[in-house]
Amino acid sequence: MKFGVINGVAVSERALREARIARAIVHLRAHGVEHGARPVIERWLPVIKNEGRIRIGDRAVILGAESRVHLETREGATLLVGDRVLINAGSTITCHRAITIGDDVKIANNVAILDTGSHEIVAGTGVPVAPVVIEDDVWIGRGTMVLPGVTVGRGAVVGAGSVVTRDVPSFTVSAGSPARVLRTLEATPRARA
């Protein structure tokens, strides 16, 4: 049996995991976040500003190892995060209208997902806001920005440091600024590990 240490006391890995789950549930509920079964928050608690609706699915993991994850919804906005999603340290999800993240999505460190440009581009035209959809089994690389109005298709991989300004087709690898399709992947019915 594997053991860890909490405040100088040896405890089993299972007890550590259960403590992380309990801590996650308390933190999410304190911020009005709906959650599925067994969410986990590792290390730093995420910063949550919830004026709308946030729903996190079963067995989601938020890793705050190096820096905090930030989740924000504005009034009337909806952020839906699927089952078995991994959100890594330093990532920010800002939702003014709607962001949907499917099941089995892996979000690397320092990723920004935004459904708003946050300010006017041309004076008097208003702040652009458009829903973002990230379908099932997507992998988003470190330091990537996903901008308003984008859909990232099922099974897609977005390379590190990319700026996603337009839709990414399913089962493709995209990278760059702006992100472009580099190759096609073989479609598979199973989620990647």
C-alpha positions as CSV (number, residue, x, y, z in Angstrom):
1,M,0.0,0.0,0.0
2,K,1.3,3.5,-0.9
3,F,1.5,6.1,1.8
4,G,1.6,9.9,1.8
5,V,2.0,12.5,4.6
6,I,-0.5,15.1,5.8
7,N,0.7,17.3,8.6
8,G,3.4,14.8,9.6
9,V,0.9,11.9,9.7
10,A,1.3,8.9,7.3
11,V,-1.9,8.2,5.4
12,S,-2.8,5.9,2.6
13,E,-3.0,7.1,-1.0
14,R,-6.7,6.3,-1.0
15,A,-7.2,8.5,2.1
16,L,-5.3,11.3,0.4
17,R,-7.5,11.0,-2.7
18,E,-10.6,11.1,-0.6
19,A,-9.4,14.2,1.3
20,R,-8.7,15.9,-2.1
21,I,-12.3,15.1,-3.2
22,A,-13.8,16.4,0.0
23,R,-11.8,19.6,-0.3
24,A,-12.8,20.1,-3.9
25,I,-16.5,19.6,-3.1
26,V,-16.4,22.1,-0.3
27,H,-14.6,24.7,-2.4
28,L,-16.9,24.2,-5.5
29,R,-20.1,24.4,-3.4
30,A,-18.8,27.5,-1.6
31,H,-18.7,29.2,-5.0
32,G,-22.0,27.9,-6.3
33,V,-20.5,25.5,-8.7
34,E,-22.5,22.4,-9.7
35,H,-20.4,19.3,-9.8
36,G,-20.6,15.6,-10.7
37,A,-19.1,12.7,-8.7
38,R,-15.6,12.8,-7.3
39,P,-14.1,16.1,-8.5
40,V,-10.5,16.6,-7.5
41,I,-8.5,19.8,-6.9
42,E,-4.7,19.3,-6.5
43,R,-2.6,21.8,-4.6
44,W,-3.8,25.5,-5.0
45,L,-7.5,26.0,-5.0
46,P,-8.9,27.7,-8.2
47,V,-10.0,31.3,-8.2
48,I,-13.7,31.2,-9.0
49,K,-15.9,34.2,-9.9
50,N,-19.3,32.8,-10.6
51,E,-22.0,35.3,-11.4
52,G,-23.7,32.9,-13.9
53,R,-23.7,29.1,-13.9
54,I,-20.7,26.7,-13.7
55,R,-21.2,22.9,-14.0
56,I,-18.2,20.6,-13.7
57,G,-18.7,16.9,-14.6
58,D,-17.8,13.6,-13.0
59,R,-14.2,13.0,-12.1
60,A,-12.9,16.3,-13.3
61,V,-9.4,17.3,-12.1
62,I,-8.2,20.8,-11.5
63,L,-4.4,21.0,-11.0
64,G,-3.1,24.1,-9.3
65,A,0.5,22.8,-8.9
66,E,2.4,25.9,-10.1
67,S,-0.3,28.5,-10.2
68,R,-4.1,28.9,-9.7
69,V,-6.7,28.0,-12.3
70,H,-9.2,30.9,-12.9
71,L,-12.9,30.2,-13.7
72,E,-15.2,33.1,-14.4
73,T,-18.8,33.5,-15.5
74,R,-20.6,36.8,-15.8
75,E,-24.3,37.2,-15.1
76,G,-26.4,35.0,-17.3
77,A,-23.4,33.1,-18.7
78,T,-23.0,29.3,-18.6
79,L,-19.8,27.3,-18.4
80,L,-20.2,23.6,-18.8
81,V,-17.3,21.3,-18.2
82,G,-17.7,17.6,-19.1
83,D,-16.7,14.4,-17.4
84,R,-13.0,13.4,-16.8
85,V,-11.7,16.8,-17.9
86,L,-8.3,17.9,-16.8
87,I,-7.6,21.6,-16.3
88,N,-3.9,22.4,-15.6
89,A,-2.2,25.1,-13.6
90,G,-2.5,28.7,-14.7
91,S,-5.3,28.1,-17.1
92,T,-8.1,30.7,-17.4
93,I,-11.7,30.2,-18.6
94,T,-13.6,33.4,-18.9
95,C,-17.3,33.1,-19.9
96,H,-19.6,36.0,-20.7
97,R,-22.2,34.0,-22.6
98,A,-21.5,30.3,-23.1
99,I,-18.5,27.9,-23.1
100,T,-19.0,24.2,-23.4
101,I,-16.1,21.7,-22.8
102,G,-16.9,18.1,-23.7
103,D,-15.8,14.8,-22.0
104,D,-12.2,13.6,-21.7
105,V,-10.7,17.0,-22.6
106,K,-7.1,17.7,-21.5
107,I,-6.2,21.4,-21.0
108,A,-2.5,22.0,-20.5
109,N,-0.9,24.8,-18.3
110,N,-1.5,28.4,-19.0
111,V,-4.3,27.9,-21.5
112,A,-6.9,30.8,-22.0
113,I,-10.4,30.0,-23.2
114,L,-12.5,33.1,-23.8
115,D,-15.9,33.8,-25.3
116,T,-15.3,37.5,-25.3
117,G,-12.7,39.9,-26.6
118,S,-13.2,41.8,-23.3
119,H,-13.2,45.2,-25.0
120,E,-14.3,47.0,-28.1
121,I,-12.1,46.8,-31.2
122,V,-13.8,49.8,-32.8
123,A,-15.3,52.4,-30.6
124,G,-19.1,52.2,-30.4
125,T,-19.4,48.7,-31.8
126,G,-19.7,46.9,-28.5
127,V,-17.7,44.1,-27.0
128,P,-17.6,41.0,-29.2
129,V,-19.0,37.9,-27.5
130,A,-19.5,34.5,-29.2
131,P,-19.9,31.0,-27.7
132,V,-17.0,28.5,-27.6
133,V,-17.4,24.8,-28.0
134,I,-14.6,22.3,-27.3
135,E,-15.9,18.8,-28.2
136,D,-15.0,15.4,-26.6
137,D,-11.4,14.0,-26.4
138,V,-9.6,17.3,-27.3
139,W,-6.1,18.0,-26.2
140,I,-5.1,21.7,-25.9
141,G,-1.4,22.4,-25.6
142,R,0.4,24.7,-23.1
143,G,0.0,28.4,-23.5
144,T,-2.8,28.2,-26.1
145,M,-5.5,30.8,-26.5
146,V,-9.0,29.8,-27.7
147,L,-10.8,32.9,-28.9
148,P,-14.6,33.7,-29.1
149,G,-16.8,31.9,-31.6
150,V,-14.5,28.9,-32.0
151,T,-15.5,25.2,-32.1
152,V,-12.7,22.7,-31.6
153,G,-13.8,19.4,-33.1
154,R,-13.8,15.9,-31.4
155,G,-10.4,14.3,-31.1
156,A,-8.5,17.4,-32.2
157,V,-5.1,18.3,-30.8
158,V,-4.0,21.9,-30.6
159,G,-0.3,22.5,-30.3
160,A,1.4,24.5,-27.6
161,G,1.4,28.3,-27.9
162,S,-1.3,28.4,-30.6
163,V,-3.9,31.1,-31.0
164,V,-7.2,29.5,-32.2
165,T,-9.1,32.1,-34.1
166,R,-11.3,29.8,-36.2
167,D,-12.9,26.3,-36.0
168,V,-10.6,23.3,-35.7
169,P,-11.9,20.2,-37.6
170,S,-12.3,16.9,-35.7
171,F,-9.4,14.5,-35.6
172,T,-6.7,17.0,-36.7
173,V,-3.5,18.5,-35.3
174,S,-3.5,22.3,-35.5
175,A,-0.8,24.7,-34.3
176,G,0.4,28.2,-34.9
177,S,-0.7,31.8,-34.6
178,P,-3.3,31.7,-36.0
179,A,-3.7,28.0,-35.6
180,R,-3.7,26.0,-38.9
181,V,-4.4,22.3,-39.6
182,L,-1.0,20.5,-39.9
183,R,-2.3,16.9,-40.3
184,T,-5.2,14.6,-40.0
185,L,-5.5,11.9,-37.3
186,E,-7.2,8.6,-37.5
187,A,-10.7,8.7,-36.0
188,T,-11.1,6.5,-33.0
189,P,-14.1,5.7,-30.8
190,R,-12.0,5.6,-27.6
191,A,-10.7,8.6,-25.6
192,R,-7.0,9.0,-25.5
193,A,-5.2,8.2,-22.2
